[in-house]
Amino acid sequence: MRHAAMKVAERLLPRTLRGQLHRRRFFRTRGWRNLHWGVFDSFEAANAFSREHGEPPRFDMDQQRWLADKQRLMAHDYPMLFWLERLLTSPEGQRFERVCDLGGSVGVSYLALSPYLSLPPQLVWEVCELPDVAEFGRKVASERGMQQHLHFSTDMDKALEGADILFTAGTIQYIDDPLEKLLGATAKAPRHVFINRLPLTTGSTFVTLQNSGVAVHPYRIRNDAEFVEAMNRLGYQVVDRWICLQNSTHIPLHPERTLEHFHGFYLRRDAA
């Protein structure tokens, strides 16, 4: 009741005052609250705004909490699981040697999915992450006796090059370069691309700021058709897509930018 009363009272405040209250809450909050602020044209503009308000932008999150929370399957993981299993048990998939898990934290997707997948014995699941996260991930893999198949790297270009599958969940929106640019610059890009927890809009592409609880960083919300068309130009076609109901974005003062869910994709291009 108290929370509902506060929300009603807030709507009665002038827009300027509401903005001040939301902005102060955004920059002062510590701990994950899925908070967002602002609509910007670029990462550069979002970062500049963050610096102006005393918060040097950086990407960081509580990896221990992420490890504890993300080892259980969510509804949006099942389409990934279905298509990965079909692919990995096909004659093509049985020959696969490497998955590039871009931004895969400490291997949480591997830990969650691998018990349900028929992984070829030679397959390496390589997580490409920031140096400190990769170091922590190697420790987790070693402690769990998974270091033979769960690897970590920090060079995104090398990780993408020659991988059989690109797997990425909740990551590419935090990278300034769009996915098609990363793949287009790769001489031997993965033929199969699995994406989960991707924020897309039917409106124009924009950048917002997110508070992860330990840091403030920008991320891009792309126009849905623009994203699909960009992947089509690289030869990737949508095999399947689904919605991720556990993810949402609400930006104060911009209700038209609200996302009630995110998206997942399996894209594939013809063999060379």
DRENPA-984019 format. One record per residue (C-alpha): residue number from 1; residue in three letters; z, x, y. Coordinates in nm, 2 decimals. Each point is the difference from the previous one (the first is absolute). Layout:
BEGIN
VOGU	pos	code	Z	X	Y
VOGU	NUM	ala	Z	X	Y $
...
end
This chain:
BEGIN
VOGU	pos	code	Z	X	Y
VOGU	1	met	0.00	0.00	0.00 $
VOGU	2	arg	0.09	0.28	0.24 $
VOGU	3	his	-0.33	0.18	-0.07 $
VOGU	4	ala	-0.20	-0.32	0.05 $
VOGU	5	ala	0.18	-0.08	0.32 $
VOGU	6	met	-0.07	0.35	0.13 $
VOGU	7	lys	-0.37	-0.04	-0.07 $
VOGU	8	val	-0.01	-0.33	0.18 $
VOGU	9	ala	0.18	0.15	0.30 $
VOGU	10	glu	-0.24	0.29	0.00 $
VOGU	11	arg	-0.30	-0.23	0.03 $
VOGU	12	leu	0.14	-0.13	0.32 $
VOGU	13	leu	0.01	0.34	0.17 $
VOGU	14	pro	-0.28	0.12	0.22 $
VOGU	15	arg	-0.27	0.20	-0.17 $
VOGU	16	thr	0.10	0.32	0.19 $
VOGU	17	leu	0.36	-0.02	-0.11 $
VOGU	18	arg	-0.09	-0.08	-0.35 $
VOGU	19	gly	-0.22	0.30	-0.01 $
VOGU	20	gln	0.28	0.22	0.13 $
VOGU	21	leu	0.24	-0.13	-0.27 $
VOGU	22	his	-0.25	0.05	-0.28 $
VOGU	23	arg	-0.10	0.34	0.12 $
VOGU	24	arg	0.36	0.12	0.02 $
VOGU	25	arg	0.07	-0.13	-0.35 $
VOGU	26	phe	-0.31	0.16	-0.14 $
VOGU	27	phe	0.08	0.35	0.13 $
VOGU	28	arg	0.38	-0.02	-0.07 $
VOGU	29	thr	0.00	-0.14	-0.35 $
VOGU	30	arg	0.08	0.23	-0.29 $
VOGU	31	gly	-0.05	-0.12	-0.35 $
VOGU	32	trp	-0.31	-0.19	-0.14 $
VOGU	33	arg	-0.06	-0.33	0.18 $
VOGU	34	asn	-0.38	-0.01	-0.01 $
VOGU	35	leu	-0.01	0.02	0.38 $
VOGU	36	his	-0.32	0.04	0.20 $
VOGU	37	trp	-0.08	0.04	0.37 $
VOGU	38	gly	-0.31	-0.01	0.21 $
VOGU	39	val	-0.38	-0.03	-0.03 $
VOGU	40	phe	-0.19	0.32	0.08 $
VOGU	41	asp	-0.36	0.12	-0.01 $
VOGU	42	ser	0.08	0.32	-0.19 $
VOGU	43	phe	0.26	0.22	-0.17 $
VOGU	44	glu	0.00	0.22	0.31 $
VOGU	45	ala	0.09	-0.29	0.23 $
VOGU	46	ala	0.27	-0.12	-0.24 $
VOGU	47	asn	0.15	0.34	-0.03 $
VOGU	48	ala	0.00	0.05	0.37 $
VOGU	49	phe	0.19	-0.33	0.05 $
VOGU	50	ser	0.26	0.11	-0.26 $
VOGU	51	arg	0.05	0.33	0.17 $
VOGU	52	glu	0.04	-0.17	0.34 $
VOGU	53	his	0.29	-0.20	-0.15 $
VOGU	54	gly	0.18	0.31	-0.14 $
VOGU	55	glu	-0.12	-0.02	-0.36 $
VOGU	56	pro	-0.23	0.28	-0.10 $
VOGU	57	pro	-0.23	-0.16	-0.26 $
VOGU	58	arg	0.01	0.14	-0.35 $
VOGU	59	phe	-0.05	-0.14	-0.35 $
VOGU	60	asp	0.32	-0.01	-0.20 $
VOGU	61	met	0.18	-0.24	-0.23 $
VOGU	62	asp	0.29	-0.01	-0.24 $
VOGU	63	gln	-0.15	0.13	-0.31 $
VOGU	64	gln	0.31	-0.05	-0.21 $
VOGU	65	arg	0.01	-0.37	0.09 $
VOGU	66	trp	-0.38	-0.02	-0.07 $
VOGU	67	leu	0.05	0.15	-0.34 $
VOGU	68	ala	0.27	-0.25	-0.08 $
VOGU	69	asp	-0.18	-0.30	0.13 $
VOGU	70	lys	-0.36	0.06	-0.11 $
VOGU	71	gln	0.03	0.07	-0.37 $
VOGU	72	arg	-0.01	-0.37	-0.08 $
VOGU	73	leu	-0.33	-0.19	-0.01 $
VOGU	74	met	-0.08	-0.25	0.28 $
VOGU	75	ala	-0.25	-0.28	-0.03 $
VOGU	76	his	-0.27	0.20	0.18 $
VOGU	77	asp	0.04	0.28	-0.26 $
VOGU	78	tyr	-0.14	-0.21	-0.28 $
VOGU	79	pro	-0.36	-0.01	0.11 $
VOGU	80	met	0.01	0.38	0.03 $
VOGU	81	leu	0.15	0.03	-0.34 $
VOGU	82	phe	-0.26	-0.24	-0.15 $
VOGU	83	trp	-0.30	0.19	0.14 $
VOGU	84	leu	0.15	0.35	-0.06 $
VOGU	85	glu	0.06	-0.08	-0.37 $
VOGU	86	arg	-0.35	-0.14	-0.05 $
VOGU	87	leu	-0.14	0.31	0.17 $
VOGU	88	leu	0.22	0.26	-0.18 $
VOGU	89	thr	-0.08	-0.15	-0.34 $
VOGU	90	ser	-0.38	0.00	0.06 $
VOGU	91	pro	-0.22	0.28	-0.13 $
VOGU	92	glu	-0.03	0.13	0.35 $
VOGU	93	gly	0.38	-0.02	0.07 $
VOGU	94	gln	0.09	0.18	-0.32 $
VOGU	95	arg	-0.17	0.31	0.14 $
VOGU	96	phe	0.19	-0.01	0.34 $
VOGU	97	glu	0.19	0.31	0.09 $
VOGU	98	arg	0.16	-0.08	0.34 $
VOGU	99	val	0.13	-0.29	0.22 $
VOGU	100	cys	0.05	0.08	0.37 $
VOGU	101	asp	0.30	-0.21	0.11 $
VOGU	102	leu	-0.02	0.03	0.38 $
VOGU	103	gly	0.33	-0.04	0.17 $
VOGU	104	gly	0.18	-0.08	-0.33 $
VOGU	105	ser	0.35	0.10	0.12 $
VOGU	106	val	0.18	0.17	-0.29 $
VOGU	107	gly	-0.23	-0.16	-0.26 $
VOGU	108	val	0.14	-0.35	0.01 $
VOGU	109	ser	-0.32	-0.17	-0.10 $
VOGU	110	tyr	-0.04	0.24	-0.30 $
VOGU	111	leu	0.36	-0.07	-0.10 $
VOGU	112	ala	-0.05	-0.38	0.03 $
VOGU	113	leu	-0.34	-0.03	-0.16 $
VOGU	114	ser	-0.02	0.27	-0.26 $
VOGU	115	pro	0.21	-0.17	-0.27 $
VOGU	116	tyr	-0.26	-0.28	0.00 $
VOGU	117	leu	-0.32	0.21	0.01 $
VOGU	118	ser	-0.19	0.17	-0.28 $
VOGU	119	leu	-0.03	0.33	0.18 $
VOGU	120	pro	-0.23	0.26	-0.16 $
VOGU	121	pro	0.20	0.30	-0.12 $
VOGU	122	gln	-0.19	0.24	0.23 $
VOGU	123	leu	0.04	-0.21	0.32 $
VOGU	124	val	0.20	0.14	0.29 $
VOGU	125	trp	0.14	-0.24	0.26 $
VOGU	126	glu	0.00	0.21	0.32 $
VOGU	127	val	0.20	-0.13	0.30 $
VOGU	128	cys	-0.12	0.13	0.33 $
VOGU	129	glu	0.28	-0.01	0.25 $
VOGU	130	leu	0.18	0.18	0.29 $
VOGU	131	pro	0.15	0.33	-0.10 $
VOGU	132	asp	0.37	-0.11	0.00 $
VOGU	133	val	-0.09	-0.31	-0.20 $
VOGU	134	ala	-0.21	0.20	-0.25 $
VOGU	135	glu	0.29	0.24	-0.05 $
VOGU	136	phe	0.24	-0.29	-0.07 $
VOGU	137	gly	-0.26	-0.16	-0.23 $
VOGU	138	arg	-0.03	0.32	-0.21 $
VOGU	139	lys	0.38	-0.01	-0.05 $
VOGU	140	val	-0.01	-0.36	-0.11 $
VOGU	141	ala	-0.29	0.07	-0.24 $
VOGU	142	ser	0.19	0.30	-0.15 $
VOGU	143	glu	0.32	-0.19	-0.04 $
VOGU	144	arg	-0.18	-0.28	-0.19 $
VOGU	145	gly	-0.21	0.24	-0.21 $
VOGU	146	met	-0.32	-0.13	0.15 $
VOGU	147	gln	-0.13	0.32	0.16 $
VOGU	148	gln	-0.28	0.04	-0.24 $
VOGU	149	his	-0.18	-0.31	0.12 $
VOGU	150	leu	0.16	-0.08	0.34 $
VOGU	151	his	-0.11	0.27	0.25 $
VOGU	152	phe	0.04	0.03	0.38 $
VOGU	153	ser	-0.22	0.15	0.27 $
VOGU	154	thr	-0.02	0.01	0.37 $
VOGU	155	asp	-0.38	0.06	0.08 $
VOGU	156	met	-0.17	-0.33	0.03 $
VOGU	157	asp	-0.35	0.13	-0.01 $
VOGU	158	lys	0.06	0.20	-0.32 $
VOGU	159	ala	0.18	-0.30	-0.16 $
VOGU	160	leu	-0.29	-0.23	0.07 $
VOGU	161	glu	-0.27	0.24	-0.12 $
VOGU	162	gly	-0.10	-0.06	-0.35 $
VOGU	163	ala	0.26	-0.26	-0.08 $
VOGU	164	asp	-0.11	-0.28	-0.24 $
VOGU	165	ile	0.22	-0.26	0.17 $
VOGU	166	leu	0.14	-0.04	0.35 $
VOGU	167	phe	0.31	-0.20	-0.01 $
VOGU	168	thr	0.19	-0.08	0.32 $
VOGU	169	ala	0.26	-0.26	0.07 $
VOGU	170	gly	0.13	-0.06	0.36 $
VOGU	171	thr	-0.13	0.33	0.13 $
VOGU	172	ile	-0.34	0.00	0.17 $
VOGU	173	gln	0.11	-0.20	0.30 $
VOGU	174	tyr	0.22	0.29	0.10 $
VOGU	175	ile	-0.28	0.25	0.00 $
VOGU	176	asp	-0.20	0.03	0.32 $
VOGU	177	asp	-0.33	0.07	-0.17 $
VOGU	178	pro	-0.13	-0.31	-0.17 $
VOGU	179	leu	-0.05	0.01	-0.38 $
VOGU	180	glu	-0.38	0.00	0.02 $
VOGU	181	lys	0.01	0.31	0.21 $
VOGU	182	leu	0.23	0.18	-0.25 $
VOGU	183	leu	-0.22	-0.10	-0.29 $
VOGU	184	gly	-0.32	0.07	0.18 $
VOGU	185	ala	0.11	0.35	0.07 $
VOGU	186	thr	0.07	0.06	-0.37 $
VOGU	187	ala	-0.29	0.16	-0.20 $
VOGU	188	lys	0.11	-0.16	-0.33 $
VOGU	189	ala	0.20	-0.31	0.10 $
VOGU	190	pro	0.17	-0.22	-0.26 $
VOGU	191	arg	-0.22	-0.27	-0.14 $
VOGU	192	his	0.28	-0.24	-0.04 $
VOGU	193	val	0.23	-0.10	0.28 $
VOGU	194	phe	0.32	-0.20	-0.03 $
VOGU	195	ile	0.18	-0.11	0.31 $
VOGU	196	asn	0.32	-0.21	0.04 $
VOGU	197	arg	0.21	-0.12	0.29 $
VOGU	198	leu	-0.28	0.04	0.26 $
VOGU	199	pro	0.05	-0.20	0.33 $
VOGU	200	leu	-0.33	-0.17	0.11 $
VOGU	201	thr	-0.07	-0.25	0.27 $
VOGU	202	thr	-0.28	-0.25	0.07 $
VOGU	203	gly	0.03	0.11	0.37 $
VOGU	204	ser	-0.08	0.33	0.16 $
VOGU	205	thr	0.13	0.33	-0.14 $
VOGU	206	phe	0.31	0.13	0.18 $
VOGU	207	val	0.29	0.24	-0.03 $
VOGU	208	thr	0.37	-0.09	0.01 $
VOGU	209	leu	0.33	0.20	-0.03 $
VOGU	210	gln	0.23	-0.04	-0.30 $
VOGU	211	asn	0.37	0.10	-0.03 $
VOGU	212	ser	0.06	0.12	-0.35 $
VOGU	213	gly	0.37	0.01	0.06 $
VOGU	214	val	0.00	0.38	0.03 $
VOGU	215	ala	-0.31	0.06	0.22 $
VOGU	216	val	-0.26	-0.18	0.22 $
VOGU	217	his	-0.36	0.04	-0.08 $
VOGU	218	pro	-0.34	-0.17	0.07 $
VOGU	219	tyr	-0.21	-0.18	-0.25 $
VOGU	220	arg	-0.34	-0.17	0.01 $
VOGU	221	ile	-0.07	-0.36	-0.08 $
VOGU	222	arg	-0.38	-0.02	-0.06 $
VOGU	223	asn	-0.24	-0.29	0.01 $
VOGU	224	asp	-0.05	-0.12	-0.36 $
VOGU	225	ala	-0.38	-0.02	0.01 $
VOGU	226	glu	-0.03	0.33	0.19 $
VOGU	227	phe	0.20	0.17	-0.27 $
VOGU	228	val	-0.21	-0.14	-0.29 $
VOGU	229	glu	-0.33	0.07	0.17 $
VOGU	230	ala	0.11	0.36	0.07 $
VOGU	231	met	0.07	0.05	-0.37 $
VOGU	232	asn	-0.33	-0.17	-0.09 $
VOGU	233	arg	-0.19	0.25	0.21 $
VOGU	234	leu	0.15	0.27	-0.23 $
VOGU	235	gly	-0.13	-0.18	-0.30 $
VOGU	236	tyr	0.33	-0.16	-0.10 $
VOGU	237	gln	0.00	-0.37	-0.10 $
VOGU	238	val	0.29	-0.23	-0.04 $
VOGU	239	val	0.07	-0.07	-0.37 $
VOGU	240	asp	0.32	-0.20	0.08 $
VOGU	241	arg	0.23	-0.07	0.29 $
VOGU	242	trp	0.34	-0.17	0.02 $
VOGU	243	ile	0.28	-0.07	0.25 $
VOGU	244	cys	0.34	0.17	0.02 $
VOGU	245	leu	0.24	-0.27	0.09 $
VOGU	246	gln	0.30	0.23	0.02 $
VOGU	247	asn	-0.13	0.17	0.31 $
VOGU	248	ser	-0.03	-0.13	0.35 $
VOGU	249	thr	-0.02	0.11	0.36 $
VOGU	250	his	0.14	-0.18	0.30 $
VOGU	251	ile	-0.04	0.15	0.35 $
VOGU	252	pro	0.22	-0.14	0.27 $
VOGU	253	leu	-0.19	-0.17	0.29 $
VOGU	254	his	-0.32	0.01	-0.21 $
VOGU	255	pro	0.02	-0.29	-0.24 $
VOGU	256	glu	-0.38	0.00	-0.03 $
VOGU	257	arg	0.03	0.34	-0.17 $
VOGU	258	thr	0.23	-0.12	-0.27 $
VOGU	259	leu	-0.09	0.09	-0.36 $
VOGU	260	glu	0.16	-0.22	-0.26 $
VOGU	261	his	-0.12	0.22	-0.29 $
VOGU	262	phe	-0.18	0.32	-0.07 $
VOGU	263	his	-0.30	0.07	-0.23 $
VOGU	264	gly	-0.09	0.19	-0.32 $
VOGU	265	phe	-0.34	0.12	-0.12 $
VOGU	266	tyr	-0.18	0.15	-0.29 $
VOGU	267	leu	-0.32	0.16	0.12 $
VOGU	268	arg	-0.26	0.18	-0.20 $
VOGU	269	arg	-0.33	0.17	0.06 $
VOGU	270	asp	-0.28	0.06	-0.24 $
VOGU	271	ala	0.00	0.32	-0.20 $
VOGU	272	ala	-0.20	0.28	0.14 $
end
